[in-house]
Amino acid sequence: MAKTGKKYAEAAKLVDTTKLYSLSDASELVKKTSTTKFDSSVELHIALGVDPRHADQMVRGSVTLPHGIGKDVKVLALVNAAKQDEARAAGADFVGLDDMVTKIEEGWTGFDVVIATPDVMGVIGKLGRVLGPRGLMPNPKSGTVTMDVAKAVNEAKAGKIDFRVDKYGIIHTSVGKCSFDTDKIRENAAALILRIMKLKPSSAKGTYLKSASMSATMGPGITLDKAELSRMV
């Protein structure tokens, strides 16, 4: 049996594993279960009744969290020369095309979001093997492939996050930091959950929201009341 650390064990005592927590109660409790010396992220883990092997059941999307994610998001704009000044004016941290593509091919990944225009996708398509596994490949469905570069950069800086189910039908993502006020954690989590609920594929049969939990980084899971979450739609 795997052993847990003393801090984790103490934090786990605060969580009633037989209870289904409301989003408000979980948002308050998660702040008390952080076991790290750094400002832990608040993570949501949502299991959906979908089969990601079928393209029409691949749940993916984006949402702008009302209170951001608690970090300075580094935005890379891979755009043609005509759009580069627009990207810089909007606050993109890195702007370019061929030069940036070369840096990424050489191993550079010092960014959190990549914005691209449709006309350059042929150029950056070869980066899929690097960006894809990290969830950084620009995609029209997430709004990161667009001609409105300024809007995309502003949204990313404001706390827009992308999400998608993994091969097991589970979405794992951060919705803020444990240092956030309880209300901010709850409102961020609610925004994400509402967005996911609205993305239910018409081809998905049976129960869509199978389970959901909240946790601090390296902290114990807090099981959410899925009946309450389902009523949010």
C-alpha positions as CSV (number, residue, x, y, z in Angstrom):
1,M,0.0,0.0,0.0
2,A,1.3,3.5,-1.0
3,K,2.2,5.7,2.0
4,T,1.0,9.3,2.2
5,G,2.8,12.2,3.8
6,K,1.9,13.6,7.2
7,K,0.5,16.8,5.7
8,Y,-1.6,14.9,3.2
9,A,-2.9,12.7,6.0
10,E,-3.9,15.7,8.1
11,A,-5.6,17.3,5.2
12,A,-7.5,14.1,4.3
13,K,-9.0,14.1,7.8
14,L,-10.8,17.3,6.9
15,V,-12.7,15.6,4.1
16,D,-15.7,13.4,4.7
17,T,-15.4,10.8,2.0
18,T,-19.0,9.7,2.5
19,K,-20.4,13.2,1.8
20,L,-21.3,15.0,-1.4
21,Y,-20.2,18.6,-1.1
22,S,-22.0,21.6,-2.5
23,L,-19.8,23.8,-4.7
24,S,-19.8,26.5,-2.1
25,D,-18.7,24.1,0.7
26,A,-16.0,22.5,-1.5
27,S,-14.7,25.9,-2.5
28,E,-14.2,26.7,1.2
29,L,-12.8,23.4,2.2
30,V,-10.3,23.1,-0.6
31,K,-8.4,26.2,0.8
32,K,-7.9,24.2,4.0
33,T,-6.6,21.1,2.4
34,S,-3.6,22.6,0.5
35,T,-0.5,20.8,1.6
36,T,2.1,22.6,-0.4
37,K,4.4,25.5,0.5
38,F,3.6,27.3,-2.7
39,D,0.2,28.7,-3.7
40,S,-1.6,25.5,-4.8
41,S,-3.9,25.4,-7.8
42,V,-7.5,24.5,-7.3
43,E,-8.2,21.6,-9.7
44,L,-11.5,20.2,-11.0
45,H,-11.8,16.6,-12.2
46,I,-15.0,15.9,-14.1
47,A,-15.9,12.5,-15.5
48,L,-18.3,12.5,-18.4
49,G,-20.4,9.8,-19.9
50,V,-18.9,10.1,-23.4
51,D,-16.7,8.0,-25.6
52,P,-13.8,10.2,-26.8
53,R,-13.0,7.6,-29.5
54,H,-15.9,8.9,-31.4
55,A,-15.3,12.4,-32.9
56,D,-18.9,13.5,-32.2
57,Q,-18.4,12.8,-28.4
58,M,-15.1,14.6,-28.1
59,V,-16.0,17.3,-25.5
60,R,-13.6,20.2,-25.8
61,G,-14.0,24.0,-25.5
62,S,-12.9,27.1,-23.7
63,V,-14.2,29.4,-21.1
64,T,-13.1,32.8,-19.7
65,L,-12.9,32.4,-15.9
66,P,-14.4,35.5,-14.2
67,H,-11.4,35.8,-11.8
68,G,-8.6,34.4,-14.0
69,I,-6.4,31.5,-13.0
70,G,-4.1,33.4,-10.7
71,K,-1.0,33.5,-12.9
72,D,0.5,35.7,-15.6
73,V,-0.4,33.9,-18.8
74,K,2.4,34.0,-21.4
75,V,0.9,34.3,-24.8
76,L,2.7,33.5,-28.0
77,A,1.2,34.9,-31.3
78,L,2.3,33.0,-34.4
79,V,1.0,35.4,-37.1
80,N,2.1,37.0,-40.3
81,A,3.8,40.3,-40.5
82,A,0.6,42.2,-41.1
83,K,-0.9,41.0,-37.7
84,Q,2.2,41.2,-35.6
85,D,1.7,44.9,-34.4
86,E,-1.9,44.0,-33.5
87,A,-0.7,41.1,-31.4
88,R,2.0,43.2,-29.6
89,A,-0.5,46.1,-28.9
90,A,-2.9,43.6,-27.4
91,G,-0.3,42.4,-25.0
92,A,1.2,39.2,-26.5
93,D,4.4,38.3,-24.8
94,F,6.0,36.7,-27.9
95,V,5.2,37.5,-31.5
96,G,6.6,36.1,-34.7
97,L,6.3,33.3,-37.1
98,D,9.3,31.5,-38.7
99,D,11.7,32.6,-36.0
100,M,9.4,31.3,-33.3
101,V,8.7,28.1,-35.1
102,T,12.4,27.5,-35.2
103,K,12.8,28.1,-31.5
104,I,9.9,25.7,-30.7
105,E,11.5,23.0,-32.9
106,E,14.7,23.5,-30.9
107,G,12.8,22.8,-27.6
108,W,11.5,26.2,-26.4
109,T,8.2,26.0,-24.6
110,G,8.2,29.2,-22.5
111,F,4.5,30.1,-23.1
112,D,1.1,29.0,-21.9
113,V,-1.2,29.9,-24.9
114,V,-0.6,30.0,-28.6
115,I,-2.6,32.2,-30.9
116,A,-2.5,31.8,-34.7
117,T,-4.2,33.1,-37.8
118,P,-5.7,30.6,-40.2
119,D,-3.3,31.6,-43.0
120,V,-0.2,30.4,-41.1
121,M,-1.6,27.0,-39.9
122,G,0.2,25.3,-42.8
123,V,3.5,26.7,-41.5
124,I,3.0,25.7,-37.9
125,G,1.3,22.4,-38.6
126,K,4.6,20.6,-38.2
127,L,4.7,21.7,-34.5
128,G,1.8,19.4,-33.7
129,R,4.1,16.8,-32.3
130,V,5.5,19.3,-29.8
131,L,2.5,21.4,-29.0
132,G,-0.2,18.7,-29.3
133,P,0.8,16.6,-26.3
134,R,1.0,19.8,-24.2
135,G,-2.5,20.9,-25.3
136,L,-1.0,24.0,-26.9
137,M,-1.8,23.5,-30.5
138,P,-4.0,26.3,-31.8
139,N,-7.5,25.2,-32.7
140,P,-10.5,27.0,-34.1
141,K,-12.9,25.4,-31.6
142,S,-11.0,27.0,-28.7
143,G,-10.8,30.4,-30.4
144,T,-7.0,30.3,-30.8
145,V,-7.1,30.2,-34.6
146,T,-8.6,33.5,-35.6
147,M,-8.1,36.6,-37.6
148,D,-9.2,38.7,-34.5
149,V,-5.8,38.4,-32.9
150,A,-6.3,41.2,-30.4
151,K,-9.5,39.7,-29.0
152,A,-7.9,36.2,-28.7
153,V,-4.8,37.7,-26.9
154,N,-7.0,39.8,-24.5
155,E,-9.2,36.7,-23.6
156,A,-6.1,34.6,-22.9
157,K,-4.6,37.3,-20.7
158,A,-7.9,37.7,-18.9
159,G,-8.1,34.0,-17.8
160,K,-9.5,32.1,-20.8
161,I,-8.7,28.4,-20.5
162,D,-9.1,25.5,-22.9
163,F,-10.2,22.0,-21.8
164,R,-10.9,18.7,-23.4
165,V,-11.7,15.2,-22.2
166,D,-8.8,12.7,-22.0
167,K,-9.1,9.2,-23.4
168,Y,-11.0,8.1,-20.3
169,G,-13.7,10.8,-20.7
170,I,-12.3,12.9,-17.9
171,I,-11.6,16.7,-17.9
172,H,-8.8,17.8,-15.6
173,T,-8.2,21.5,-15.3
174,S,-7.3,24.3,-12.9
175,V,-9.8,27.0,-11.9
176,G,-7.7,29.3,-9.8
177,K,-5.5,29.3,-6.7
178,C,-6.0,28.4,-3.1
179,S,-5.2,32.0,-2.1
180,F,-8.4,33.1,-3.9
181,D,-11.4,34.1,-1.9
182,T,-13.9,31.3,-1.5
183,D,-16.4,33.1,-3.7
184,K,-13.9,33.5,-6.5
185,I,-13.1,29.8,-6.5
186,R,-16.8,29.0,-6.5
187,E,-17.6,31.4,-9.4
188,N,-14.6,30.2,-11.5
189,A,-15.6,26.6,-11.0
190,A,-19.2,27.3,-11.7
191,A,-18.3,29.0,-15.0
192,L,-16.3,26.0,-16.1
193,I,-18.9,23.4,-15.1
194,L,-21.7,25.4,-16.8
195,R,-19.7,25.5,-20.0
196,I,-19.1,21.8,-19.9
197,M,-22.7,21.0,-19.2
198,K,-23.8,23.1,-22.3
199,L,-21.4,21.1,-24.5
200,K,-23.2,17.8,-24.0
201,P,-23.0,16.0,-27.3
202,S,-26.4,15.0,-28.8
203,S,-24.9,11.5,-29.4
204,A,-24.0,10.9,-25.8
205,K,-26.5,8.5,-24.2
206,G,-27.2,7.9,-20.5
207,T,-25.7,10.0,-17.7
208,Y,-23.6,12.8,-19.0
209,L,-22.1,14.1,-15.7
210,K,-20.9,10.9,-14.0
211,S,-18.8,12.5,-11.2
212,A,-16.9,15.6,-10.2
213,S,-14.4,16.4,-7.6
214,M,-12.3,19.4,-6.5
215,S,-8.8,19.3,-5.0
216,A,-5.8,21.4,-4.2
217,T,-2.5,20.5,-5.9
218,M,-1.4,17.3,-4.2
219,G,-4.3,17.5,-1.9
220,P,-7.2,15.1,-1.2
221,G,-10.2,15.0,-3.5
222,I,-13.5,16.6,-2.4
223,T,-16.5,14.9,-4.1
224,L,-19.0,17.3,-5.5
225,D,-22.8,16.9,-5.5
226,K,-23.4,16.2,-9.1
227,A,-27.2,16.7,-8.7
228,E,-26.5,20.3,-7.7
229,L,-24.1,20.8,-10.6
230,S,-26.6,19.4,-13.1
231,R,-29.2,21.9,-12.0
232,M,-26.8,24.7,-13.0
233,V,-27.8,24.5,-16.7
